């Protein structure tokens, strides 16, 4: 079996690793590949989630090597993590050589490009976002600071080198593909580049497989009535996710529909959600907040009639494919979201999958609320069908299989 190294700076004990890494690798083992999966895991998450990850990988030819993730001191901690990852990879390659290195963006690409140059290991550059630009747009790297400006320039140069030297590239959106192929500083254009959006497990996120009694039990836990009009939010808050703007939307909906309920399915910062609601004038009695294990998320989502998320619209987010979008669509739930995020606008329009807000203004929120009050016609089955066509896990695995085949058939 061909031996593939998968490098991720995201931990496999994080939700992202469990939804957007492990399922792909498990699917690709059926095509005759075996994997060494190296990730950087946060200590607390690793302690809590190690057993679950190992159980998930059991029976598959996937060896998982976890390296502790370090957050502080800034910059130096990432340098240390990159060095540690490189040492681990070097030791494994010495005893069991890799045929391909498949990297997620950022730190792992440093090792991927190094392996390509040093050992001529085939290199798949999985561009899950414009990584350096995300750090600037998200406020993590202030380019007014000479150090962060230098780091940004280094990684933008490195980004170009990875795209040029990779045996193949993958990105999440057609907007990103158009941008990358338009970069004149990249040699050998158009470079080999496949669009593979973030995927969703359609078996897990399926309203039809949730027993009615389980759904009712979850409603009772929070005091949600069966006939309540419920709007859900799924995922973390803060950072890219515009909490205050989303609360302003909630307030506009309450003004039109006073009995509306808002369910936040979020792992942390619950006090921040309550604080933002108070500032916006959303009463506590209309607000429900819960954390959820991954297998519980579809049940919580199934309680909602609509879902919403606002993400900061900026250059880097044109390359973004929000995992939550696919998961919500798979449940057949219409979405209220803002424009300017990857291919989300086009997908919603194609499948009549919700309401797009073009400006963060009170009038825009009220217009969306009025549309909802008029009971717009959304076809839940068509929305689910859109998820199957765009975000299917099996389709993503097949696309990766074809990319792997292209790489190995080049010789």
N, C-alpha and C positions, 0 to 999 in steps of 0.2 A: 504493500500500500504506500502511496506517496505521502510523505510526512510534511504537514503544513504547520507553521508557527503562526498563531494568532496573537497579536499584541494589543492590549487595551489598557489605557490609563484609568478607565472607569472600572470599578470593581464588579466582580460577578455576584457579589452579595448586595449590590445596588439594583434597584428596579430596572435600570437601563440594560445592565448586563444580562438580566434574566429574560428580558423581552426582546432585545435587539442584538444579542450575540449568541447565547447558548442555543436557542432554537435553530438558528442558521447552521451552526456547526453540526448539531445532531442530524439535521436534514442532509448535510453534505457528506456525512459518513456513509450514507447509503450509496453514494456515487464512487466509493472506493478510496476515500481519503481518511487519514488518521491525523489527529491534531494534538499539538501541545498548546495549551491556552495559558498565557501569562497575563495576569491582571494585577492592578494595585488596589488593594482593599482597605477601607477604613477599619480601624481596630474594632470599634464597637459593632459595626455591621458584620465583620468577619466572624466575631464570636457568636453572634446571633444566627447568622445565615450559613455558616460553613457546612453544617450537616445537610441542610436542604439542597445546597448546590451539589454536593457530592452524591446525594440520592438522585438528583436530576440527571447527573452525568453517568450514573451507574449503568453498566451494560453497553456503553458506547466507547469506541476507541479514542477517547479524549482524556489526555492527562492535564490536570489543572494545577498550575503553579501560582500561588498567591504571594505577592510581595506587599509588605506594609506600605500604605500610602502616608505621605507626610505633607502637612499643610504649612507648617512654619519651620524656619523663617521663610517668608516669601522668596521666590526665585531659587534660593539655595536649596530649599527642600525638593524642588522639582529637578534640579541638577543632580541631587543625590539619588532620587528615585530613578532617573534616567541611567545613571551609572550602575545602580544595583540591577536594573532590568538588563542592561548590557552584559553584566557579569554572569547573570543567570543564563541568558541566551547563549553566550559563548561556551559555557560549560556543557549545556545540553547538546549544542551543535557538535561539539567535539566527540561525544559518545554516540550520538544518534543524529546524523546530519539532516538538515531541513532541505526540502526541495522548493518550498515557497514560503515567503513571509507575507502575511496579510495584516495590515496595520489600520487601526483607527487613527484619527488625526492627532496632531500635537506631538507630545513626547515620544510615542511609539514610532513615529515616522523617522525620528533621528536614528533609531536602531535599524529600522527597515532599510533606509538608504545606505547606512553603513554596511549592512550585510550584503547588499547588492554590489557595492564597490569592492569589498574585501574578498568575498567568496563567490560572487556572481550568482547568489541565490535569487531566484525569480521573485519579483516584488509586485504585490497588488496594493495600490495606494487607494484606500477606501476613504474618500473625502466626505465625511459626514457633516461637513460645514466648513466655512471659511474661518478656520480656527483662530488665527491671529486677529482678524477683524472682529470676531466675536468677543475677544478679550477687550478690545478697545471700545466697541459699541456697548458692551455690558458694564463698562466702568472699572474693569479689573486692571487694565493697563492705561494709565494716563500718559499720553504721548508728550505732554508738557514736561514730564519727568524724563531727563536724559537717559536714565537707565532703561525705563520701559520703552522709550522710543527706539533705543538701540536693539532691544529684544524683539520689538515688533518688526523692525527692518530685517533682522536676522531670520525670523521665521517666514517672512514674506519671500525672501530670497530662497530659503529652504523649501517653501511650498512649491515654487517654480521648478526647483531641481528635482523634487519628488515626482511632479507631474511629467517632466521630461524623461526621467530615467526609469519610471515604472514600466513594467511589462503591460500593465493595464491599470486604468483608473475607474473608480465608481463614484458617483455623486447621487444625492437624494432627489434633486429636482431638475426639471427641464430648464428652469430659469438659470440654475447654476451651470448646467451644461452649456447653454448659450454664452454665458459670461466667460467660462473657462476657454471655450473654443474661440472667443474673441480676443483673448490676451495675446497680443503680438509679441510680447517678450518671451513667450514659451516657444521653444524650437520644436520643429516637427509637427506643426499643426496641420490638420486636426488630430490631436492625440487620441489613442483608443480610450473611449469613455462610455460607460454604460450607466443609465439612470435606474436606480433601484430604491424606491422610497422606503421609509420605515414600515415595517410590516406588523400585522396583528394576527394573533392566534384566533382564527374564526370559530374554532370549536369551543374555546374558553369564553370568548365574547359573543355569546349567542343567547338572546332573550328567550328563545323557544325551549332551551334546555334547563331553564331555572324553574324548579318546582314552585307552585303557587304558595305553598305553606312556608317555604324558605323566604320568599319575598315578603310575605305578611309578617313573619318574625322580625325581619330587618326593619320594617315599617314601625312595628311596636317598640323596638329599641329606642327610636328617636321620637316617637309620638307623631309620626306622619300618617295622616288618614289616606285611605285608598283613593278618594276622589280629589285630593289636593293637587293643584297645579304646581309641579315641582321643577325647578331649574337647578341643574347640577354643575359643579366645577370639579374637575379631576386633576390632581397633581399638586406639585409644590407651588408656593406663592413667593412673591418678591423677585428681584432680579429682572429677568426678561418678562415676567408675568405681571401685568399692570393691575395690581390689586385695587388701587383707588378708583381707577377708571371702571373696573368691573363692578365695584360697589355702586358707582354712580348709575350704571345700567340697572342694577338691582333696584335702586331707589326709583328710577323712572318706571320700572315694571310695577312696583308696589303702588305708585301713584295712579296707574291705570287699572291694576288688578290687586286690590288690597289684601286678598287672601293668598297671594302667591307665596310659595315657600322656596328657600334657597339652601341647597345641600352642598357643602364643601367636603369633598373626599380628599383629604390632604394629610400627609404624614407628620407635619410639624407646624410650628408657629401659629397655633390656633388662637392665641391671645391677640396676635397681629390681625387676624381675620375679624375678630370681635371688635377691635379698636377701629379698623377701617369701616366696618359696618356702622358703628356709632357715629363716626365723623360724617358719613354719607346720609345718616338718618334712617338706616334700615333697622327696624325693631328686632330685639333679640328673639321675640316669639316667632318671627318669620325665618329665623336662621338656624340651621342645623350643621354641625361640624363633626366629622368622624375620621379616624385613621382606618386604614384597611390593608389587610394582607392581599397579595396579588389575586388569589383565587376568590376573594370576596368582592373585588372591584366590580365585576359584571353585575352582581346582585344589587349593589348600591346604585349603580348607573340605571338599572332597570326600574328604579323608583321614579325616575325623572321623565318629564315630557319634553324638555329641552335641555341642552347643555350649552355652556358658554366658555370661551377663553379669549383673552386679549393678550397679545404678545407684542413687544416693542418692535415697530416696523423700522428696519434699518437695513443697510447693505448686506450685512452678514446673514440676516434672516431670510434673504432670497434663496439661500442654500439649505434652508431648514425644512424638514418634514416632521411636524409634531406627531409623536407616537400617539398622543391622546386623540388626535383627529381620527385616525384609523380605528381606534378602540371604540370611540363614541359612534362612529358611522356603522361599525359592525353590529352595534346594538339597535340600529335603525332610528337613532335619535337625531332630530334636526339640531343644528349648531348655530349659535350666534357668535360671530368672531369678527375681527378687523381685517382689512385688506393689507396686502404687502408682505405676506408670509409665504415663502416658497410658492408652491402650485396650489395652495389651499383655495384661493378665489375661483380658479378654473374648475376645480373638482366640485366645489359646492354648486356652482352654476350648472355644470354638466348633469348633476344628479338631483337638482333642486333640493339640496341637502341642508338648507338653513337660510340665515339672514347675514349679509355682509355689511358691516359698518365702515364707512369710508372716512369718518372723522370722529375724534373723541370729543364730542360736543353734547350738551344737554338735548339739543334738538334731535341729533342723530339717535340718542338713546330713547327719546320719547317716540320717535318715528318707529323704531324697532318694537317698542312696547305696544304701540297702537296696532301694528301688524299682527302681533301675537293675540291681542284682544279680539281682533276680527276673526280669529281661528283660521289661519291660513291652511291651505291644503298641502300637507307634506305626506308623501308616500313612504312609510317606514320600510316597506319591502324594497323599494327602489334605492333608498339610502343604503340599506344592507347590501344590495346588489353592487352598489358603487364601491363599498369596502372590499367586496370579493374581487372586483376587477382591478382596483388600484393597490390595495394594501394586503392582499393575500400572502400569508407566510409561505405557502407551497409555491406560489408564483415567484416570490423573492428567492427562495432556495434554488429553483430551476434556473433563474437568471444568473445567480452566482455560479451554479454548476457550468453553465455555458461559458462564463468568463474564465473559470479555472481551465476548462477544456481549450479555450483559445490560447491561454498562456502556455500550456504544456504542448500544444500542437504547433507552436511557432518554430520549433527546431526541425 
